[in-house]
Amino acid sequence: MASPFIFLIFFCFYLFRVHHAILDPNDFLALQSIRKSLHDVPGSNFFSSWDFTSDPCTFSGVFCDADRVVALNLGDPRAGSPGLTGKLDPALSKLSALAELTVVPGRIYGPLPPSLSALTNLRFLGISRNFISGEIPAGLGNLRSLRTLDLSYNQLSGTIPPAIGNLPELINVVLCHNRLTGPVPRFSSQTLTRLDLKHNTLSGSIEPDSLPPSLHYLSLSWNWFTGPVDRLLTRLNQLNYLDLSLNRFTGSIPPELFKYPLTNLQLERNQFTGPVQPVNDVSIQTVDLSYNRFSGEISPMLANVQYLYLNNNGFSGQVPASFVDRLLAASIEILYLQHNYLTGIAISPTADIPVSSSLCVQYNCMVPPVQTACPVRSGTQKIRPAEECNQWRG
């Protein structure tokens, strides 16, 4: 008959096995390969806890469920890491239970391993602000559970794989500040709320039904996009941030755009045309329509905008009196109207413009009634030549 002491030993061992499951051998070997391919940059001590004679589930950035690694945060800043260097090892794909993979900003270079497509449980993939190069693996389109894809601030090139757009659970796609080319794929996820593709060399037109109406944040700035977007924008009525600046978009903008719950509307430096006619008073904080080809009179519905840039267009007529009232009440902080064809603004030459407000009306078809400081890039000419004004009226 076994002694109570031996029974106690076995019972304690059983409890240890239950509460301290031995890591799956495939995951153990994968972590070893990952460790060999990556190193701390000077000043980082992220890998100081990665001692493979102890339980890997206690390593910095490693999170387990039972005997499997379910989250890997390489260079977790909470572990004192300003970044890592080296390459991402294909052995990452052996962590088959992985639901979250993040890499902190650092100096990791080389391509994304195509084997990442084997991580079919992955919900979050965030590898930003490193030196990742090459193309986005088309196999990422196999990650049907993926909700967030953040590969921003790298050196990725090539096109965005169309299969990425077919992922049904996507919520956030952040691919900004890369070297991506080609068109934007059609995104079918009806849960997509954030799409950030700014600062690439993407091109082509955006089809009206290529983006879902669930979007709250859309940034396509600093690319080479062309064509109209009016039909697209009429569908995106949940937007609270829109930046289409520095492209070659054409056509008009829909009046209902100004009714959306936007806080920021950036359409500058495109080739938009036509009048700007909001239906109701606009409550958007920042509206930048500068450097386009908009025309017609300035709508008084824009008087509630705090930062308003209408410069370098073809606006004509009188500036609405409501703009002057709001400016003098310090409700408008920036009102840029320079380089248009405006013929008047009802403001007294002795008006006391608040220090917190900035007004520029130079280079229009009128003598500026007040002398105000304008941006340097506005030039030194105060009045547009008469022949240009006459030609515009004609």
Secondary structure, DSSP 8 states (H G I E B T S, - for coil): ---HHHHHHHHHHHHHHHHS----HHHHHHHHHHHHHEEE-TT--GGGG--TTS-GGGSTTEEEETTEEEEEEET-GGGS-S-EEEE--GGGGG-TT--EEEE-SSEEEEE--GGGGG-TT--EEEE-SSEEEEE--GGGGG-TT--EEE--SSEEEE---HHHHT-TT--EEE--SSEEEE-------TT--EEE--SSEEEE---TTSS-TT-SEEE--SSEEEEE-HHHHTT-TT-SEEE--SSEEEE---GGGGGS--SEEE--SSEEEE----SS----SEEE--SSEEEEE--GGGTT-SEEE--SSEEEEEE-HHHHHHHHTT--SEEE--SSEEEEE---TT----TT-EEE--SBSS--SS-----GGG-S--B--HHHHHHHH-
